[in-house]
Amino acid sequence: MAKSSRPTAFAVNRREALMLGGAALAATASAGRMARAQTPKRGGTLRVSNGGDPPDYDVLQTATYLTQFVGAPCYSTLMRVDPADYSRLQPDLAERWEVSADGKTVTFHLRDGVVFHNGSPLTSADVVYSLERIRNPPRGIVSPRRGLLGNVDGIEAPGPRTVVVRLKAPQPDFLFMVSNPFNVIYSKAVAEPLDAQGTGMKRQIMGTGPFRLGRAVNGQIYEFERFDRYYGGPAHLDKIQMFPIRGEIERGAALQGRRIDASFFFANESVLQNLRQVQGMTALRRPTPTFINLIPQVEKKPFDDVRVREALSLALDRDAFIKTVGPLAGAFFHSMGLLPPGSPHSLSAEEIKQFGGYDTLPGLGGNLEANRRRARELLRAAGVPEGFKVSLLARGDIPAFRDSSINIAAQLKNIGLDATVDVRDAGAFYTLETTGQFELVAHSVAIAGSLPDQILGEGYTSFGGRNYGKWRDDSLDTLYRQQSSELDPAKRGQLIKQFQLAFLKTYYQINLAWVGYGAAHSNTMKGWTALPDLYANMNLHQVWLDA
């Protein structure tokens, strides 16, 4: 695999992951333990703020970090990313696993003695229920990541601690897909009755993680207490307190004033720069698998017409977008194709330039005025009149949504569209977006993981959880499945390129930039590693305070 300037997300040896099984997990877990040099201290309350109230607590139904960050300390997954090596997995609820010779059957062996926060034991029935809820949700339940398990043919529980997953075809990336940080395991006894009502776990948290929810007051505080029966051993901290401070400037001030110890979500570069100057503070930015795309709702005219969608792409100056929105939203990065910057599967400059508007990526020298003239021609050919009104749905609390939308609306006016921005709070935004009640949306799509199946499957398939535009294309879905099941790396690389070239010409999503999110914390907080995946390593089990 080609070397990359990006983090080790792109050095994942998927064949090795499938074949080494539990031995690899045990080895990497041991390495992680050896890497911890300082002796952690017990006790204390970690005070954090991540930017607002979660719209609800149902991690399996959400696509926002606000819910995932609240759920992560309370829940567990089958396996999780190793904080010491982002390219590997380590045991979580599954202490070991096996893959059949044909690569189509994966058997997970669960830990013994795991209990939920209400004291009930974890069994294979809970795992089966949770995974089935993801891939085939009950009526009234939304599953943004159902596409991650689209290759699953069946899930069985032959014993109380054994789960067997049968795949339709071999899938080198499957273990990382099922171990997505959002794919937490619920208590069937608690979730099933609530799911039957169509509400789900929106106001309930019942997990097996190192912390349990103690109290929650919207707009004020979310407090988590150490769960002493956690199978990984009691956490070092006594409590975690999360304060929903919405503004980044306000969160930065709270850090500088030592009113909080950490915030794991910053986009604004000026805030991070100020925090870097504070003695005793660590402030960082890391590229994340998060891309900002303009998404047309293809069920609404005129966006069902590919000429109109291409015109949108031609209107956009991507270099200017990065320079303008980047400092506010963290959108500093660009890639050649659908996969992250530095991916071994990136397209060439000549390949990406063949698609309307992509020649305005930094360094490609596109002719913006010629692009916009072409956009006007396409709109006229599609019967779209000058001054046609379009609305961009935007989420108000995150710059990557709000400021991206404002910039795009201004750029669309250059091709004769009368574009306005409809700013909503997080809850209303997701309701409108997931139900397709919008014309255009500039979405900052954060994916848990950087592997091809994680990015392409969730973001760029008809059945993927991020198909907000409601398009359907069987040929693209077929191409995705072909690359997903190909075990030969060279052949798979060709199929991944073929998929990207086929998708880009549809303009179902129009790529703009990649985001690098920031984090900052007092140096008294120890035991946390910032990973390229925004969502990974957030259960805070190993975090401690050196106060």
SULBELZI-V455927 format. One record per helix or strand. SS is the DSSP state (H for helix, E for strand). FROM is the first residue (numbers start at 1). LEN is the number of residues. Records with the same first field share a line. If there is no record, write none. Layout:
SS=FROM-LEN  FROM-LEN
This chain:
H=8-4  14-7  22-14  59-3  65-8  124-12  146-4  174-5  188-9  248-9  269-8  306-10  318-12  349-5  358-3  368-14  399-17  426-9  452-8  474-12  489-16
E=45-4  79-4  85-7  94-6  105-6  115-1  121-1  152-8  162-6  211-7  221-6  239-4  262-5  281-16  333-1  388-8  417-8  440-7  509-14  525-2  544-2
